[in-house]
Amino acid sequence: VFFESRGNLSTLKQYIRRHVDRMREGRFSVQDFIFHHEVRPPDEYKGLGPLAAQAVRRSGASWPSPGERFSFVVAEGPPGSRLADVAVIPGEVTGGRPVQAEVEAGRTPLYVNIEYYLERQIGPALHRLFMLVRGPNGLQGQVDVRRWIAEGPRPRRRDVAASTLRSSCSSASAMLNMAAGFTCQACGQRAGARISGTAGLCAECQRGGAVQRLLDGMSQRSHWEKRVEGCREVCMRCSNSAAMEEDCRNIYCKVFFRKVNAQLQLSGCVVPKSWPAAVDW
């Protein structure tokens, strides 16, 4: 793009910002963010060792053989978490778009930590490259790619990895979660005491628009169900076995991550168990 535009920095900035926005929206493949590092035997490390070695310990997998590479991804974690705590195997993360609603604690997903890759991997590499480019005044070092990346809009933090990465959860926090209220059957938002016991709707949905919300939820669920079934059919044809389809964890296959994302989106679709009785037809 830089050479095709004859060194036009505005075109370059728009191109980089456009792709950064796509990453932050979840429009990418997890395969592009997998690290493949070779690790030495554990007794050769004085401390915890590099991030790859810590990822092996956290995953509980058998230690790689000499010369074998271990694959891991840096996922989003709770505030203040260390990289060692969020380095996970690729099968534990999804690179898709945020789910439409909160899912159960036991099925809490892990997302790729895009900000880490932008700030620590992609941004510095591009910055070093374009620091050699001369700016409009003819001087080098006038192109600050890291500032372009930082200026872009950032999505609201999805603090969903905390419950999965914590080793245990106290009974007090569980009680707080129960006291937070119930979920509206139409919009999926927690509304506490404002939920109607007979209709299962929050105050806003009771005032109007509940039927359309329910129809939208059913439409979304149908869409993701078809996506999941389509991925499963591809997996069964590839493995020639229905049993292998569930056990396959091929991180080099794009269909695997598409299926993981579709299953996650499906689990987040809000569809009521029954039509609310108080809806004004």
Sequence and secondary structure as in RCSB ss.txt:
>XXXX:A:sequence
VFFESRGNLSTLKQYIRRHVDRMREGRFSVQDFIFHHEVRPPDEYKGLGPLAAQAVRRSGASWPSPGERFSFVVA
EGPPGSRLADVAVIPGEVTGGRPVQAEVEAGRTPLYVNIEYYLERQIGPALHRLFMLVRGPNGLQGQVDVRRWIA
EGPRPRRRDVAASTLRSSCSSASAMLNMAAGFTCQACGQRAGARISGTAGLCAECQRGGAVQRLLDGMSQRSHWE
KRVEGCREVCMRCSNSAAMEEDCRNIYCKVFFRKVNAQLQLSGCVVPKSWPAAVDW
>XXXX:A:secstr
 TTTTTS HHHHHHHHHHHHHHHHTT S GGGG EEEE   GGG SSS SHHHHHHHHHT     TT EEEEEEB
  STT  HHHHEE GGGEE S   SS   GGG  EEB HHHIIIIIIHHHHHHHHTTSB TTS BS   HHHHHH
HS      TTSHHHHSS   HHHHHHHHHT EE TTT  EEETTS TTT   HHHHHTTHHHHHHHHHHHHHHHH
HHHHHHHHHHHHHHT HHHHHH   TT HHHHHHHHHHHHHHH    SS  TT   
